[in-house]
Amino acid sequence: MTAPEDPITRALALAERSLFLSSPNPHVGCVITSANGRVLGEGHTQAAGSAHAEIMALRDAHTRGHDVRGATAWVTLEPCAHVGRTGPCCDALASAGIARVVASLVDPNPKVAGQGLARLRAAGVTVETGPGAGASRELNIGFFSRMIRGTPWIRLKVAASLDGTTALDNGQSQWITGELARADGHAWRARACALLTGIGTVLEDDPRLDVRGVDTPRQPTLVVVDSRLELPTSARLFQSERPVWVYTAVDDPARRAALEARGATIITLPGPGAKVDLGAMLQDLGRREINELHVEAGHKLNGSLVREGWVDEFLVYLAPTLLGPGRGMAAIGPLARLDQGLRLEFVSSQAVGPDLRVRARVAGRAHF
């Protein structure tokens, strides 16, 4: 096999293969090349508890019959230096005789945070950092968020008409956007660690809120904000095999027992106004190793998340239609001045069938 022109680009492509697989671990790829640039082995991080990218690349090289002594390992994140679900990758690389490691980024995990690179240097391995840093950080924006801020990266998904209506006043919303946009939305669901919705959406639409039509080895955890613990035990969301976490503001032993019998985990976090404390909930989700939180909720819960400053990114599908007055994307107004609006930065826009997908981030939010 001939070496790619840029090994770190190949490593990043491998990291993308773990997008639906490796959470809550970061998405990492590794390519091992010889002194003359020939690929000896490559791999990406597997499911949590299984091998990391570096181990997969070493195994691949062994399977191909290649000696990696004196080789270079190109890896999209610093090799780990601690014993977690697996052993330290930095030690495995050094023991295998790798002479040089090029890492895109230092791992933000406090258990690593430069220690992997330090141990490699101590073992006589030449270490470089930087190539592919931006792309690697984007792949792992949720992991960085959880490690640095203690909360997930929150991506709020909305399907709307061109004039911003997400549902008619009578609640009708299926379907504003087309089939291709809905399929694309499922791919974004699949990469998240968890999906979040509100009890209003559950009671009104009875959605399954799972991933369909995407080749994924796992279903994200479903999180329901249900202040009064009204979630029906007959809800269709229980049809999928995945954890269901219900955050509530009340302690109702009978309702708790009924929902727990359906497999739900009930977390009581009361806040002001007999509502769930959203900030406490997000901190709790961080402790539960949720990296990316994909929100598909109604305008009320969306509005609460936006007003409290928790939303990092908007994933908006716009249909080429006008629906007039109805329910908006998020109940955040009315505002008195234009400068009170939430300032965003466009990330990308792309046609998805007849619809338009727009990604926008809160200004400056990705620079934590």
C-alpha positions in Angstrom: 0.0 0.0 0.0 1.4 3.4 -0.9 1.5 6.1 1.7 -1.0 8.9 1.5 0.5 12.3 0.5 -0.3 13.6 4.0 -0.4 10.9 6.8 -2.2 13.2 9.2 -5.0 13.7 6.6 -5.3 10.0 6.4 -5.4 9.7 10.2 -8.2 12.3 10.4 -10.2 10.3 7.8 -9.7 7.2 10.0 -10.9 9.2 13.1 -14.1 10.1 11.3 -14.8 6.4 11.0 -15.2 6.3 14.8 -17.7 9.1 14.8 -20.7 6.8 15.6 -18.6 4.4 17.6 -16.1 5.6 20.2 -18.1 7.9 22.4 -17.6 8.9 25.2 -13.9 8.4 24.2 -12.6 10.9 21.6 -12.6 10.2 17.9 -9.0 9.4 17.0 -7.1 8.0 14.0 -3.5 6.8 13.8 -1.2 6.0 10.8 2.3 4.5 11.2 4.8 5.2 8.5 8.3 4.0 7.8 11.3 6.3 7.3 10.6 6.4 3.6 6.9 7.2 4.1 5.4 3.7 3.5 2.3 2.9 5.5 3.0 0.1 8.0 -0.3 0.1 9.9 -3.4 2.3 10.6 -6.5 2.3 12.8 -9.0 4.3 14.7 -10.5 4.2 18.2 -13.0 1.4 18.8 -16.0 1.3 21.2 -15.4 2.4 24.8 -13.4 -0.3 26.6 -11.9 -1.6 23.4 -8.6 -0.6 21.7 -7.6 2.9 21.0 -6.3 4.1 17.6 -2.7 3.6 18.4 -3.2 0.0 19.4 -5.3 -0.7 16.3 -2.5 0.7 14.1 0.2 -1.4 15.9 -2.0 -4.5 15.5 -2.5 -3.7 11.8 1.2 -3.4 11.3 1.8 -6.7 13.0 -0.9 -8.3 10.9 0.8 -7.0 7.7 4.2 -8.4 9.0 5.8 -5.0 9.4 8.5 -4.0 11.9 7.6 -0.6 13.4 10.9 0.1 15.1 12.2 3.5 14.0 8.8 4.4 12.5 6.6 7.5 12.9 3.1 7.4 14.4 0.8 10.1 13.1 -2.1 10.4 15.6 -4.9 13.0 15.8 -4.8 13.3 19.6 -2.1 12.9 22.2 -1.6 9.2 23.2 -3.2 8.5 26.5 -1.0 8.2 29.6 -3.4 6.7 32.2 -5.0 3.4 32.9 -8.7 3.7 32.2 -10.8 1.2 30.3 -7.5 0.3 28.5 -3.8 0.7 29.1 -1.6 3.8 28.3 -1.1 4.1 24.5 2.1 6.2 25.0 3.8 3.2 26.7 2.6 0.9 23.9 4.1 3.1 21.2 7.4 3.4 23.0 7.6 -0.3 23.8 7.0 -1.1 20.1 10.1 1.0 19.1 8.2 4.0 17.5 10.9 6.7 17.0 8.7 9.7 16.4 5.1 10.7 17.2 3.3 13.5 15.5 0.1 14.4 17.4 -2.5 16.9 16.3 -3.5 18.1 19.7 -2.7 17.7 23.4 -5.4 15.7 25.1 -7.6 18.1 27.3 -8.4 15.2 29.7 -6.7 16.2 33.0 -5.6 12.5 33.4 -3.5 13.0 30.2 -2.9 16.8 29.5 0.6 16.5 28.1 1.7 13.5 30.3 1.5 11.1 27.3 3.8 13.3 25.3 6.1 13.8 28.3 6.4 10.0 28.8 7.2 9.5 25.1 10.0 12.1 25.2 11.3 10.5 28.4 11.5 7.2 26.5 13.5 8.8 23.8 10.7 9.3 21.3 10.8 12.5 19.2 7.5 14.4 19.6 5.8 17.0 17.5 2.3 18.6 17.7 0.1 20.7 15.6 -0.7 19.2 12.2 -4.4 18.7 11.7 -5.2 20.4 15.0 -8.3 22.3 13.8 -9.9 19.4 12.1 -9.2 17.1 15.1 -10.7 19.6 17.5 -13.9 19.8 15.4 -14.2 16.1 15.4 -14.0 16.1 19.2 -15.7 19.4 20.0 -18.0 17.6 22.5 -15.1 15.8 24.2 -13.2 19.1 24.6 -16.3 20.8 25.9 -16.8 18.1 28.6 -13.2 18.1 29.6 -12.7 21.8 29.8 -16.2 23.1 30.8 -17.7 20.1 32.5 -20.8 20.2 30.2 -21.6 18.7 26.8 -21.4 20.6 23.5 -25.1 21.4 22.9 -26.3 21.4 19.3 -29.9 22.5 18.8 -31.6 21.0 15.7 -34.6 22.8 14.1 -36.6 22.1 11.0 -38.4 25.3 9.8 -39.9 27.1 6.9 -38.0 29.9 5.3 -39.8 32.4 7.5 -38.8 30.5 10.7 -42.0 28.6 11.5 -41.4 25.2 13.1 -45.0 24.3 13.6 -48.4 25.7 12.9 -50.4 27.2 15.8 -52.3 23.9 16.1 -49.0 22.0 16.5 -48.8 20.5 13.0 -45.2 20.1 11.9 -44.8 16.8 10.0 -43.3 17.3 7.6 -41.9 20.8 6.9 -38.6 19.6 5.5 -38.1 16.8 3.0 -37.0 13.2 3.3 -33.3 13.9 2.6 -33.1 16.5 5.3 -34.7 14.1 7.8 -32.2 11.4 6.9 -29.4 13.9 7.3 -30.8 14.8 10.7 -30.5 11.2 11.7 -26.8 11.2 10.9 -26.4 14.1 13.3 -28.4 12.2 15.9 -26.1 9.2 15.5 -22.9 11.1 16.3 -24.3 12.5 19.5 -23.8 10.8 22.9 -27.4 11.8 23.8 -30.6 13.3 22.4 -32.6 15.7 24.5 -36.3 16.5 24.2 -39.0 18.0 26.4 -42.2 16.4 27.8 -44.2 18.8 25.6 -42.8 17.2 22.4 -43.4 13.7 23.8 -47.0 14.4 24.8 -47.8 16.2 21.5 -46.0 14.0 18.9 -45.2 10.7 20.7 -41.9 10.5 18.8 -39.5 7.5 18.9 -36.4 9.9 18.8 -34.0 7.2 17.8 -31.6 6.8 14.9 -33.0 5.2 11.8 -31.6 4.7 8.4 -28.0 5.2 9.6 -25.5 2.3 9.9 -24.6 2.9 13.6 -23.5 0.3 16.3 -25.3 2.2 19.1 -28.4 4.3 19.9 -27.7 7.5 21.8 -29.1 7.9 25.2 -32.4 9.7 25.3 -32.8 12.6 27.8 -36.3 13.9 28.7 -36.9 17.1 30.6 -40.1 16.4 32.4 -40.6 18.8 35.4 -43.9 17.2 36.6 -43.0 13.6 35.8 -45.8 13.3 33.2 -44.0 10.8 30.8 -46.4 8.1 29.8 -45.1 4.5 30.3 -46.7 3.8 26.9 -44.6 6.4 25.1 -43.0 5.2 21.8 -39.6 6.4 22.9 -39.4 3.2 25.1 -39.5 1.1 21.9 -35.8 1.5 21.2 -33.1 -0.2 23.2 -31.1 2.6 24.7 -30.9 4.3 28.1 -33.6 6.8 28.9 -32.8 9.4 31.5 -35.7 11.5 32.8 -34.9 14.8 34.6 -37.7 16.0 36.8 -38.4 18.6 39.5 -40.8 16.5 41.6 -40.4 13.4 43.8 -43.4 11.1 42.9 -42.6 7.6 44.2 -45.4 6.0 42.3 -44.6 7.6 38.9 -40.9 7.0 39.5 -41.5 3.3 40.1 -43.7 3.0 37.0 -41.1 4.6 34.8 -38.2 2.7 36.3 -40.1 -0.5 35.6 -39.9 0.6 31.9 -36.1 1.0 32.2 -35.9 4.7 32.7 -33.5 6.4 35.1 -35.1 9.3 37.1 -33.0 12.2 38.2 -34.6 14.9 40.4 -33.1 18.3 40.0 -35.6 21.0 41.0 -34.9 24.6 40.0 -36.8 27.9 40.2 -40.5 27.9 39.3 -40.9 24.1 39.9 -38.9 23.5 36.7 -35.8 21.3 36.1 -32.6 23.1 36.9 -31.1 23.0 33.4 -27.6 24.1 34.5 -27.5 21.3 37.1 -28.8 18.9 34.5 -26.0 19.7 32.0 -23.4 19.4 34.7 -24.9 16.0 35.6 -24.8 15.0 31.9 -21.1 15.9 31.8 -20.4 13.7 34.8 -22.3 10.9 33.0 -19.8 11.3 30.1 -22.1 13.0 27.6 -19.9 14.8 25.0 -22.4 16.0 22.4 -26.0 16.7 23.3 -28.3 16.8 20.3 -31.5 18.8 21.1 -34.8 18.2 19.4 -37.4 19.9 21.4 -40.2 22.4 21.2 -39.9 26.2 21.1 -40.4 26.5 24.9 -37.6 24.3 26.0 -35.4 25.6 23.1 -36.1 29.1 24.4 -35.1 28.2 27.9 -31.8 26.7 26.7 -31.1 29.7 24.6 -32.0 32.3 27.2 -29.9 30.6 29.8 -26.9 30.6 27.4 -26.5 26.8 27.1 -26.8 26.3 23.4 -23.5 26.2 21.5 -24.6 25.5 18.0 -27.7 25.6 15.8 -28.4 23.0 13.2 -31.2 24.4 11.1 -33.0 22.9 8.1 -34.9 25.4 6.1 -37.6 24.4 3.7 -38.4 26.6 0.6 -41.8 27.4 1.9 -43.6 30.2 3.8 -46.0 29.2 6.6 -46.7 32.6 8.2 -47.4 32.9 12.0 -46.9 29.8 14.1 -44.4 28.4 16.5 -40.9 29.7 16.2 -37.5 28.1 16.7 -37.1 29.3 20.3 -39.3 31.4 22.6 -36.8 34.0 23.5 -38.6 37.3 23.0 -39.9 39.8 22.6 -36.8 41.9 22.7 -36.7 45.7 23.1 -33.5 46.3 21.2 -31.7 44.7 18.3 -28.5 44.4 20.3 -30.2 42.1 22.7 -30.3 39.4 20.0 -28.0 36.4 20.3 -25.0 36.9 18.0 -24.1 33.9 15.9 -21.3 32.9 13.4 -22.2 30.9 10.4 -20.2 27.7 10.2 -21.6 26.2 6.9 -24.6 26.0 4.6 -25.4 23.2 2.3 -28.3 22.1 0.1 -29.9 18.8 1.3 -32.3 17.9 -1.4 -34.7 20.8 -1.8 -33.9 22.1 1.7 -31.0 24.1 3.1 -28.9 23.0 6.1 -27.4 25.9 8.0 -25.0 25.5 10.9 -24.3 28.5 13.2 -22.5 28.9 16.5 -22.8 31.4 19.3 -20.1 34.0 18.6 -16.9 33.0 20.2 -18.3 29.9 21.8 -15.9 27.4 20.2 -12.9 29.1 21.7 -13.1 27.7 25.2 
